[in-house]
Amino acid sequence: MKHKVMFTGMFLMIFSVSGVFSLQAQEWTIEQKEVWQEVENMFSNWKAGDVDAMFSNVHQDYLGWNEEAPLPMSKDKWQNSMKKYITRLTNLDFNIEPARIIVKGNVAVVHFYYEMSWGLDTREGVKDFSYKGKWSEFYIKENGKWMLLGDMTLGKFAE
């Protein structure tokens, strides 16, 4: 009897935990899929070294912030720094996993986890880096296209 009660308790605990995870799972609408595709496209273009394609869905009024910058930066500043920086990158690789996406009319918010690794060509040779964290992006739909209006990253160098 004691084993039956213990087994039942374990079954209920596993069932309730899996229930929590299934409640957190999200079935995506067409709009959510469209927005996530924009996130994936940006990272793919970044990996390919195509800065112009990378910024094709970045709104002209964009402001983005990372934990290293004292203030958010504009599209022009970000794009110019990427054009200089991307020539020194090697073996860029990434993994992005969506956490939540919400779309309300022509506005969307995307939260996702990311892991990135790359080599940076320096005077001393190529140095390898890994970085991971959380990323939030804010989109607006204009003329039928989702445009990145702002974002914020939180991360740390991986060990």
BELDA-V485586 format. One record per residue. N is the residue number from 0. RES is the residue in one letter. PSI is psi in whole degrees, -180 to 180 (none if undefined). OMEGA is omega as a letter, one per 30 degrees, with the letter a starting at -180 (999 if undefined). D_FIRST is the distance of its C-alpha to the first C-alpha in whole Angstrom. Layout:
N_RES_PSI_OMEGA_D_FIRST + N_RES_PSI_OMEGA_D_FIRST
//
This chain:
0_M_-41_a_0 + 1_K_-41_l_4 + 2_H_-36_l_5 + 3_K_-43_l_5 + 4_V_-43_l_6 + 5_M_-43_l_9 + 6_F_-44_l_10 + 7_T_-42_l_11 + 8_G_-42_l_12 + 9_M_-41_l_14 + 10_F_-45_l_15 + 11_L_-38_l_16 + 12_M_-45_l_18 + 13_I_-42_l_20 + 14_F_-43_a_21 + 15_S_-37_l_22 + 16_V_-44_l_24 + 17_S_-30_l_26 + 18_G_-39_l_27 + 19_V_-45_a_29 + 20_F_-41_a_30 + 21_S_-29_l_31 + 22_L_-31_l_33 + 23_Q_-19_l_35 + 24_A_151_a_36 + 25_Q_126_l_39 + 26_E_126_a_41 + 27_W_144_l_45 + 28_T_171_l_48 + 29_I_-42_a_51 + 30_E_-42_l_53 + 31_Q_-41_l_50 + 32_K_-40_l_50 + 33_E_-45_a_54 + 34_V_-45_l_53 + 35_W_-35_l_51 + 36_Q_-36_l_53 + 37_E_-40_l_56 + 38_V_-49_a_54 + 39_E_-40_l_53 + 40_N_-43_a_57 + 41_M_-46_a_58 + 42_F_-39_l_56 + 43_S_-42_l_57 + 44_N_-36_l_61 + 45_W_-48_a_60 + 46_K_-37_l_59 + 47_A_-10_a_62 + 48_G_16_a_64 + 49_D_87_a_66 + 50_V_-40_a_66 + 51_D_-45_l_68 + 52_A_-37_l_65 + 53_M_-38_a_63 + 54_F_6_a_65 + 55_S_-23_l_66 + 56_N_20_l_63 + 57_V_123_a_63 + 58_H_145_a_65 + 59_Q_-28_a_69 + 60_D_13_a_67 + 61_Y_141_l_64 + 62_L_125_a_63 + 63_G_153_a_60 + 64_W_134_l_59 + 65_N_171_a_57 + 66_E_-14_a_56 + 67_E_-22_a_59 + 68_A_138_l_62 + 69_P_-28_l_63 + 70_L_157_l_64 + 71_P_152_a_63 + 72_M_154_a_65 + 73_S_169_l_67 + 74_K_-47_a_67 + 75_D_-45_a_70 + 76_K_-44_l_69 + 77_W_-46_a_66 + 78_Q_-44_l_68 + 79_N_-41_l_70 + 80_S_-36_l_68 + 81_M_-38_l_66 + 82_K_-36_l_69 + 83_K_-43_a_70 + 84_Y_-39_a_67 + 85_I_-24_l_66 + 86_T_-18_a_68 + 87_R_-1_a_67 + 88_L_142_l_63 + 89_T_150_l_62 + 90_N_41_l_59 + 91_L_129_l_57 + 92_D_153_a_54 + 93_F_160_l_51 + 94_N_125_l_48 + 95_I_137_a_47 + 96_E_120_l_44 + 97_P_142_l_44 + 98_A_-54_l_42 + 99_R_147_l_44 + 100_I_129_l_47 + 101_I_135_l_48 + 102_V_127_l_51 + 103_K_102_a_53 + 104_G_-120_a_56 + 105_N_21_a_59 + 106_V_140_l_56 + 107_A_147_l_53 + 108_V_131_a_51 + 109_V_126_l_49 + 110_H_132_l_47 + 111_F_161_l_46 + 112_Y_150_l_45 + 113_Y_152_l_48 + 114_E_133_l_48 + 115_M_149_l_52 + 116_S_149_a_53 + 117_W_163_l_57 + 118_G_142_l_60 + 119_L_120_a_63 + 120_D_116_a_66 + 121_T_176_l_68 + 122_R_-29_a_71 + 123_E_-2_a_69 + 124_G_-170_a_67 + 125_V_127_l_64 + 126_K_136_a_61 + 127_D_141_l_58 + 128_F_150_l_55 + 129_S_140_a_52 + 130_Y_144_l_51 + 131_K_157_l_48 + 132_G_-152_a_47 + 133_K_149_a_47 + 134_W_135_l_50 + 135_S_133_l_51 + 136_E_147_a_54 + 137_F_123_a_55 + 138_Y_153_l_57 + 139_I_139_a_60 + 140_K_118_l_61 + 141_E_131_l_65 + 142_N_39_l_67 + 143_G_7_a_63 + 144_K_135_l_62 + 145_W_125_a_60 + 146_M_133_l_61 + 147_L_116_a_60 + 148_L_-29_l_61 + 149_G_163_l_59 + 150_D_169_l_56 + 151_M_131_l_55 + 152_T_145_l_53 + 153_L_127_a_51 + 154_G_-178_l_50 + 155_K_158_l_50 + 156_F_133_a_51 + 157_A_151_l_48 + 158_E_none_999_48
//
